[in-house]
Amino acid sequence: MQQPYGELKVFAGSACQGFGRKVAEYLGIQLSAGEAVRFTEGNTFVRILENVRGRDVYIIQGLSYPVNDNFVELLFWLDAFRLASAAQVTAVIPFFSYGKGDKKDEPRVSIRARVCADCIEAAGADRVLTMDLHSPQIQGFFRKPVDHLYAMPVLCDYFRAKQIPNLVVASPDVGFGKQAVKFAELLGTPVAIGTKERLSPDQVHVWTVIGDVRGKNVLIVDDMALTGKSLIEMARAVIDKGAEKVYAAVTHGVLVPGAAEAIANSPIEELVITDTVEYRFEPLPPNVRVVSVAPLFAEAIKSIHERTSISRLFPPRIVRT
């Protein structure tokens, strides 16, 4: 059957080479050829090494460290595909790190996520495929279609298989509380919410925990872990409330310098992250495990290419508002 947007082509930028190979392998295709070069003075250069005219192109490039270099590289890839006459170009961004800049919450600051969205569209993206944006409203910053994936089913499958007794799902703050409720619904558990105050960019304090965790095993969930301090403070708070063992699950395990040691020495028995972030500042500690969401991205790419629904990949309770 002839596809409406031509032959499927999947490329990977320098931030997602391993992830891109996993996606291509799952799709049963070869990762398409391209190269990115960073010159000594800081310039970035990209080159497509095969014909994409009339093809349905997907460029996988996450915005992990070095964030600005990877973002500019993504823009250059999009421009190159547009100039090479690709029929459709989808920016596949497993981790959209500027998603934290989703609002103007103090005077004279930029809404960075919106600026990034404008640049991605201007460079030539016809649509965006991403996962677990820090705030869902970021989809509204784009005038092009955005397909938003959730790591929740993959993380829930992992912990469901562990068959942890007396489990309670917990969020370190009310901001992720709605998603924590969905985790709890999928796992069939109660939910608890922490009341967190951020004292500085690198310092947080959980004042109290709403919900019964005494004698329970607790699974703390969040969208990302940078320093890991929100997870660690919440773990200590539920232990103080009488919890037994504490686990954690986040989609984007950025884990900046110092986070590995902090998590290794924390009350967290096991932290599960996905492979949306490839760059590692430090080796992962023994209590951190990585699960892959590459098959989920591959299925989403297949759905976009074949013009079928992406909602089919998730239980209805996840995609409902």
Secondary structure, DSSP 8 states (H G I E B T S, - for coil): ---TT-SEEEEE-TT-HHHHHHHHHHHTS----EEEEE-TTS-EEEEE-S--TT-EEEEE----SSHHHHHHHHHHHHHHHHHTT-SEEEEEES--GGGG--S--STT---HHHHHHHHHHHHT-SEEEEE--SSGGGGGG-SS-EEEE-SHHHHHHHHHHHT-TTEEEEESSGGGHHHHHHHHHHHT--EEEEEEEEEETTEEEEEEEES--TT-EEEEEEEEESSSHHHHHHHHHHHHTT---EEEEEEEE---TTHHHHHHTSSEEEEEEESS----SS---TTEEEE--HHHHHHHHHHHHHT--SGGGS-HHHH--
